[in-house]
Amino acid sequence: MTPTATPTVTATATPVLPPLNHFQCYETHRKTAGIAGVTLDDAFGPGVVTLKKLKRLCAPADVNGDDPDAPLDPDHLGFYTLKQTSPRFHRVQNVTVTNEFATHVLDVVKPDRLLVPTAKSLSGPIDLPAAFAVDHFKCYRTAFEKFRAFCHRHRRPVRRDHRRASKSHRISACRRTRTARASPT
């Protein structure tokens, strides 16, 4: 009898992420940031982006009394517009997204925002904490599948109907990113 090696399977625990706060965002009017060479990696793949403008500051919010301590959370999010410079993003069709309000089937069209952990002060400059309890999020422009199918099925002008539908029914799908590093400029 010859001894043979038998592979051993070990189970890896799936990390349990803490629940995220809801955030309410406030419009800001800032000059162009122009931060090039930021690398991001999420469920839709890696990419290199340029951050264009800080458009919103998002504060933790209590929705319907579910989290009364949320407004006390120090972690905020900065909401930057972005342009993915490489590789070219290819539309992903028929993605199902579910949250506490509804389930949607949509197309992921292109990356367009980055949510960045941010510190805020109402009294002057503030130092960044050593670590944030919230991740970076790469957000995507989306299109509802049912509107795209409706436009094609009824032979209506796709551009005009699609624009009207996406303006009134636009949502963003955000994915946690594994990396977010900016090259010095």
C-alpha positions in Angstrom: 0.0 0.0 0.0 1.4 3.4 -1.0 0.5 6.4 1.1 -1.1 9.3 -0.9 -1.5 12.9 0.1 -5.1 14.0 0.6 -5.9 17.7 0.2 -7.5 19.3 3.2 -10.2 21.9 2.7 -10.3 24.7 5.2 -13.3 27.0 5.5 -12.6 30.8 5.3 -15.1 32.9 7.3 -16.8 35.6 5.2 -16.2 38.9 6.9 -19.4 40.5 8.3 -19.4 44.2 7.6 -21.0 46.6 10.0 -24.3 48.1 8.8 -23.8 51.4 7.0 -25.4 54.6 8.0 -27.8 56.4 5.8 -26.3 59.7 4.5 -27.9 63.0 3.6 -25.9 65.0 1.1 -25.5 68.7 0.8 -24.5 70.5 -2.4 -21.1 72.3 -2.4 -19.7 74.6 -5.0 -15.9 74.1 -5.2 -13.3 74.6 -7.9 -12.1 71.7 -9.9 -9.9 69.3 -7.9 -8.2 67.6 -10.9 -6.7 64.8 -8.9 -5.4 62.3 -11.5 -4.2 58.7 -11.2 -6.5 57.5 -8.4 -6.7 53.7 -8.7 -10.0 51.9 -7.7 -11.0 48.3 -7.6 -14.5 47.0 -7.0 -16.9 44.3 -8.1 -17.0 45.7 -11.6 -13.2 45.6 -12.0 -10.2 47.9 -11.5 -9.9 51.4 -13.0 -7.8 54.5 -12.9 -9.8 57.7 -12.5 -9.4 61.5 -12.3 -11.4 63.2 -9.6 -13.0 66.3 -11.0 -15.0 68.2 -8.3 -16.1 67.8 -4.7 -19.8 68.2 -5.3 -21.4 67.1 -2.1 -20.7 66.6 1.6 -22.8 63.7 3.0 -23.6 63.6 6.7 -24.8 60.5 8.6 -28.6 60.7 8.9 -31.4 59.1 11.0 -34.1 57.8 8.6 -37.5 57.3 10.0 -36.2 57.1 13.6 -34.2 53.9 12.9 -30.8 55.2 14.1 -31.2 58.3 16.4 -27.4 58.3 17.1 -26.4 58.5 13.4 -26.1 62.4 13.4 -23.4 62.0 16.1 -21.2 59.8 13.9 -18.0 61.6 13.0 -17.6 59.8 9.6 -18.9 61.8 6.7 -18.5 61.2 2.9 -17.1 63.6 0.3 -18.9 63.1 -3.1 -16.5 63.6 -6.0 -17.4 63.6 -9.7 -14.9 61.4 -11.7 -13.9 60.3 -15.1 -12.5 56.8 -15.6 -9.4 57.2 -17.8 -8.5 53.5 -18.1 -9.6 50.9 -18.9 -12.7 51.8 -20.9 -15.7 50.7 -18.9 -18.2 48.4 -20.6 -21.9 48.6 -19.8 -23.1 45.7 -17.6 -26.7 44.7 -18.3 -29.4 43.2 -16.1 -27.9 43.9 -12.7 -30.4 43.3 -9.8 -30.1 45.8 -6.9 -32.1 45.4 -3.7 -32.4 47.8 -0.8 -34.9 48.6 1.9 -37.1 50.5 -0.5 -37.3 48.2 -3.6 -35.7 45.8 -6.0 -34.6 47.1 -9.4 -33.2 45.5 -12.5 -30.9 48.0 -14.2 -27.9 48.5 -16.5 -24.7 49.8 -15.0 -23.7 52.4 -17.6 -20.4 54.0 -16.3 -18.6 55.1 -13.2 -19.4 58.7 -12.3 -18.8 59.4 -8.6 -16.5 58.5 -5.7 -17.6 58.7 -2.1 -14.5 59.4 0.1 -14.4 59.1 3.9 -14.2 62.7 5.1 -13.8 64.6 8.3 -15.8 67.8 8.9 -15.6 70.6 11.4 -17.8 73.6 11.9 -15.1 75.6 13.6 -12.0 75.5 11.4 -9.4 73.1 10.0 -9.5 69.5 11.2 -6.9 66.7 11.0 -7.9 63.4 9.4 -8.4 60.6 11.9 -6.0 57.6 11.8 -8.9 55.4 10.4 -12.5 55.8 9.3 -15.3 53.4 10.0 -16.7 53.8 6.5 -15.3 52.7 3.1 -14.7 54.4 -0.2 -17.5 53.8 -2.7 -17.3 54.0 -6.5 -20.7 54.9 -7.8 -22.2 54.3 -11.3 -24.6 55.9 -13.6 -27.4 53.4 -14.2 -30.3 53.0 -16.6 -33.5 51.0 -15.8 -33.8 48.0 -18.0 -37.6 48.4 -18.4 -37.2 51.9 -19.9 -34.6 50.7 -22.4 -36.8 47.7 -23.4 -39.9 49.9 -23.6 -38.2 52.3 -26.0 -37.0 49.6 -28.3 -40.2 47.6 -28.2 -42.4 50.5 -29.1 -40.0 51.9 -31.7 -40.0 55.4 -30.2 -37.0 57.6 -30.5 -34.7 56.0 -27.9 -32.6 59.1 -27.2 -35.5 61.4 -26.3 -37.4 58.8 -24.2 -34.3 57.5 -22.5 -33.1 60.9 -21.4 -36.5 61.8 -19.9 -36.8 58.4 -18.1 -33.2 58.6 -16.7 -33.7 62.1 -15.4 -36.8 61.3 -13.5 -35.8 57.8 -12.4 -32.0 58.0 -12.0 -30.4 56.1 -9.1 -26.8 55.4 -8.4 -25.5 52.0 -7.6 -22.4 52.2 -5.4 -19.9 49.5 -4.7 -17.3 49.3 -1.9 -13.8 49.8 -3.3 -10.8 47.8 -2.2 -8.3 50.5 -3.0 -8.3 54.2 -3.4 -4.9 55.9 -3.8 -4.1 59.2 -5.3 -0.7 59.8 -6.9 0.9 63.1 -5.8 0.3 66.0 -8.1 
